[in-house]
Amino acid sequence: MNIGIIGSGGREHAICKKIFESKSTEKIICFPGNAGTLEFATNINVDILNFKKLLNLIKSNKIDLVIVGPEEPLVKGLVDFLKKNKIKVFGPNRYASQLEGSKAFMKKICERYSIPTAKFKICSNKHQVIKFLKNSKLPIVVKADGLAAGKGVTICRKKDQVIKVSTQIFNGKFKSSKKLILEEFLEGEEASYFLIVDNNTYKFFGTAQDHKRVREKDKGPNTGGMGAYSPAPVINKSIEKKIINRIVRPTLKALKKTNNPFNGFLYVGLMIKNGNPFLIEYNIRMGDPECQVILPRLRTDLVKIIENSILNKLSKTKIKWTKDKSMTVVLCSKGYPGNYKKNKLIKNINKINVSKNEYIYHAGTKAENGKIYSSGGRVLNITAFGKKFLTIRNKIEKLIKRINWKHGFYRKDIGWKVINNENN
């Protein structure tokens, strides 16, 4: 089977590696891929939002199955477009993708179906913001309604900061929308719960905890993710039951009622408070960097799982996992998530030999004349798995030191809370 993967990040490299391991796979084409996917696939440089050009390339390369990695093409309706053109594709349609594409859409479902979430207000002008502030305690979370590449959320501790951030969104800071959500701040522990979903059912697809803040001890601005680990110990059987009954089932039922059942990966972003899960956000694809810690733990053929999801046969699919834990640390360009320089040579990367339980996933990289250069803010994901998170993190740190990329930085404390608990 010829398989096309759409996207260019660490998530897509992780998917590419797992697809390569399947006996069903004959050839992989990545659109556009990165320097890492070249190990397993042919890269074709194309704008993934140019649907017509993508379709022509999919047809000319005789691709049997397309897997969409990132959120933007899903939200803009790539799945609908490909299905209309008789292409077998994995991912949710445009309507269902609003779960991530519009926070207002998601919050309205929560309101209608009594799904536990933070108290909120959908605002489209400054007057509504001021009114909400009068009756709310600080801090307040300001969220751009549409996609913002992980940078559309600000925790505001002062009222004038809420107004300032809100005004920036109303003035078009993010292309995706001039609408926003104001939300009460929930204390607790964040975690991510993943599912693979077909039109009739769903299957558990791992848990993870991500570190969004750029600096140690979760300080500084939000990023697309500085590292993650799996599984998330905070999600026990009791909490899992509540996630399914109070959050997942009502959401999937709501979409089914509109004749737009969800089909694809569903990422449930949660805050766990006093043993109860609250929905923070939905993502309509695998997380990045969570994908890079979940897929190494998967023991079932990923191509078969995806095919069964498309064919609505997930109920007959057994998904097996290793008991080992895994962690990834993101090596970023200096200056990220603000201004950073691109096209910096990563000279030692080709000299690194990794063991069976280690992997270097490429994210913002490109290959030129046999050399590898940075092309984004999050450049490499260094992943390892084993029995204890501290041992795993030490392995990762040794690999990063061997890479010795002077233009990069990373958080040295990924998993700090879970490691503290592990050692107590």
N, C-alpha and C positions, 0 to 999 in steps of 0.2 A: 504494500500500500504506500502511495506517495502522500506525505503529510505536509501541510503548510502551517507554519506558526507565525502569527502576526504580533510584532512587537520587537523591542530591542534592549530590554532591561535584564536584570538578574533573574527575574521571574521567568522570562522567556528562555534564558539559558538553562535554568533548572528544568523547565518543561521539556526542552530540546534533548537534554541528557537522558531524561526518563523515557521519552518516546523512542530514543535510539536503542534503549535496552529491550524494547518489545520485539518479539518474533514477527509481528505483523508489519513492521516498518521496513520498507525497501529504500525509500529516499525521503530526506527532509529538506524542505526549502523554507528559509526564514526571510520574512519581509519586515524590516530590513536586516534584523539580527545584529550581532556585534562580533568583536574579535574572538570571543569564546565559542559562539555557536559554530564558527568555521570548523571546529574540531569534528563536528557531527553532521554538518549541514552545508548546503549552498546558500549563501546570502544574496538577496536581490535588493538593491537599494531603491526604495520606492516610498512615496508619501502615502502612509497607511490611511489617510483620510480622502485620498483620491480613489473612490470606490470603483470607478470604471476601469482605471488602469490596473488596479488590483485584480479585478475580475479577469481581464485579458491575460494577466500573468498566471493566474490560477489555472485558466483553461489551457494556455500554451505549455505549461509545465505538467499537464495531466494530473493535477492534484485531486486525490480521492476524498480527503478530509481536511478541513480548515479548523484550527484552534485559535481563537482570538484571546490574546493575553491581556492587553491594557483596556482601561475603561472608556477612553474617549471614542474609539470607533464603535463600541457597543452602544454607548449613549446616543451616538449620531445615527444608529440604525444599520450598521454593517450586516448584522445577522439577517435582518429582514431583506436587505438588498441581495445578499448571496442566495438566500433560500428562494427568492423570486426567480433567480437565474439558475435554479436547480443544482446548487452547490451544497454538498453535505457540510454543515458547519456547527461547531459547538460554542454555545454562548446564549445568553438571553436576548429576546427581541427588544426593540426600541422602547416599547411601553414598560415592560418589566424592568428595564435598565434605569428607569426613573428612580428606583429605590436608591441608587447612588447618584444619579444625574441631577436630582432635585431633592434637597433636604426637606423642602416644604411638602412635597409629595409623600415622602416617607413619614413625616410627622403627622400628616392628615390621616394616614392609615393607622398610626398609633392611637390617635384621638378616637377614631371611629371604632376600633376594635379593642380598646382598653389595654393596649400593649404598654408595659411599664417603660417610661422614658422620662427624661428631665422635663420640668415645667418649661413651656416655651411660648414664643410669640413670633409669628411670621410678619415681617415688616417690609414695607416698600417706600416708607418716607420717615423723615426725622421726627415728626410729631408722634408716630407710633412708638418709636424708640424711647422718647422722653416719657411717654405714658407708662410703658412697661417698667422703666427704671423707678418710677414713683412707688410701685408696689412690689419691688424685688430687692432681695439682699444681694450684696456683692460677695464674691466676685461673680461676674456675668460672662458667659461664653458667647462670643459673636462668631457666627458661621455664615460664610457666603453660601447662597442657596445652591449654586451650580458647582461644576468641577473646578478645582483650584490647585491641582497637583500636590495635595497634602499641605498647602500653605494658606488655606482659607479659614483657619480656625484660630481665634485669639482669645485667651483668657484675660479678662480685664478686671483689675482690682480697684479702679476708680471710675466714677461716672463720666468724667470728661474723656477718659480713654475709650469708653463704650461709644460715645458720640463721635469721636475722631475716627475710629476704625469703621463705624457704620457709614459715616460720610464718605470715606474712601471707597467703600463698596458701592454706595449709591452713585458715586461719580465714575464708576466703571473700572475700578482697580483690577477686577477679574472679568475677562471677556464673557464668561459663561452666564453672568447674571448681574442685575442691579437690585436684586432682592436679597434679604438676609433673614437668618433665624437668630433670635436672642433666646438664651437658654440659661436656666439656673445651673450653677456649678455643682456637680455631684462628686462627693468625696468617696473614695473606695479604691479598688484595684482593677485596672484595665486588663481585659483579656479578649482574645479573638477565638471564635468558634466557627469551624468551617464545615460546609456540607456540599455534596454534589447532588443535584436535584434534577429529576425528570418530570414530565407532566403529571405523573401519578404519585410519586413517592420521593424519598430523599434518603441519603446515606451519610453517616458521619464521615468527615474527611479531615480530622485532626484539630488540635488546639494549639495556640501559640500565644506568646506575649511579646509585644513589640516595644521598642524604645524610640519614641518620636522626637524627643528633645535633643538638641545638637550637643549639649555638654553633659559631663559627668553629673551624677546624682539628679538626673532629669531636670536640668536647668537650661535656660536659653530658648531660642525660638523653635517652633515645630519644623520638622523636616519630613521627607517622604519615608523616613525610618532609618535609624542608625544601627540597628541590630535586632535580633529576635532569638527566642528559644522555644523549643517544643519537647514534650507537652507542657501545657500550662497547669501547674499543680493546683491553682486556685479553683479550677473547674472540676469538682467532684461529681459523683453520680446524682446526688440530690440537686445540685445546681443545674446540671445538665438537663434533668427532667423539667425543671422550671423554664429553662431556655427554650426547650422544644414546645412545651404546652402553652407558655404565656407569650412567646415572641415569634418563633418560627412558624408554627401551625397557623395562627391567625393571619400572618402575613401572606403565606402561600395560598391560603383560602381566599383572601381578599383579591389577589391577582387572578385566581382561577375564576372568580365571579365575573371578572371583566372579559373572560375568554382570552386572557393573556397569561397562561400559566408560566411560571418561571422554569427555565431549563438551562443548567450550567453550574458553575461554581458560585456558591453563596457564602459570603464572609459576614459574620455577625459580630460587629464591634460592640463590646459590652463594658459596663462598669459593674463590678460586683460589690454590693454594699450590704453588710450584715447578713450575708448568706443569700441575698436576693439579686438576680440579674436585672439590669436596666439597659435598654437599647440606646447606644450612643449613635451608631451609624450602621448602614449596610454598605458593603461593597459587592459588586456584581461580577467579581472575578477573583482569582487567587490574590492574596496580598503580596506585597513586595516590601520587605524581605521575608515575610512569613512563609511564602512558597518555598524558599530556599532552605527552610528547616523542616517543613512538612514532607516534601517529596523524597528526601533521602531516607525517611522512615517508612515509606510505602513499599510493601512487598508484593502487591498485586499489579498485574500488567496495566499500565495507565491507558494504553490505547483501547483495551477491551472495556475498561470502566467508562471511558468517554463514548465509545460506540454504543454501549448499553444505555447510556443516558440519552443519547440522540434517538435511540429506538424505543425509549420508554420501557426498558427491561431492567431497571436498577434493582427492582425487588428480588430478582434472581441472582444478583451479583454479591459475592462475598469479598469484602475488602480487608486485607490483612496488613498488619503493621509490626515493625520491629519494636521490641521493648526498650531499645536504646534511646537515649535522649540526644537532642541535637541543638546546636547553636550556630548563629552566623553573626559576624561582625562586619560592618560596612566600612570600607576604606574610601574616604571622600577626598575630593579636591579641596585644598586650603581655601577658605573663604565661604564654602558652602554652609548654609543655604542662601547666602548673599552672593556677592560677585566673586567669581572664581575663574581661573585661567584654564583653557582647554589646550589640547594638542601637546600635552606634556608626555615625554617618553617614559614608559614603564620598563626600564631596561633589564631588570632581573626576572621578569615574569616567566619567560621561556625556559629559564634555568631551574625552576622550582619543581622538584619531584614530590608529589603528594602520596600519602599512604592510602590504603583502601578506605579508611574511615575519615578521609579529609577531601575537601574539594574547593577549588577556587572558581566561583561563578563570576563571570564578567557582567558588568552593567553598562556604565558609560565608557566603553572602549571602542577603538577602531583599529584595524590592521592596515598598514601601509608599507610596502616593500619589505615584508618579512618582519617588521617591527610593530610593537603595540603602543598606542598612544591613548591618553585620556580624551573623552569626548563629552563628558557630563559631570554633574556634581557628585553623584554616587558612582564610584568607579569600579570597585571590586567587592564581592561578598566572600569572605573567607569562612567556610563552613566545616564543622567537624561533628562527629557524634561518638558517644561512649556512655559510660555508666553514671558519671557524676559531672554536673555542670561546671564545677571549678576546674576539674581535669581537662574538660573540653575547651574551656576558655584559655587555659594555659597553652594547649596545643595550637590554638588559633593565633595567640600572641607570638609564638615562635615562628609561625609561618609569615606573619606580617613583618616581623623583624628581618626575615630572610628576603622578603620582597624589597624591603628597604627603599620605599618610594618617597623621596624627600619632598615631593609636591603634595603629599597627602596627610591626612590625620584620621584618627578613629577614636571612638569611646573605649576606654580601658575597663569600664565597669558594667558591660552588658550582662544582664542576669544578676545584678548585685543583690536584689532582694531575695531571690530564690536561692542564691549561693549562701547568703547569711542564714537562711532557714535550714538549708542542707547541712550546714556545719554546726548548728545548735543542737 
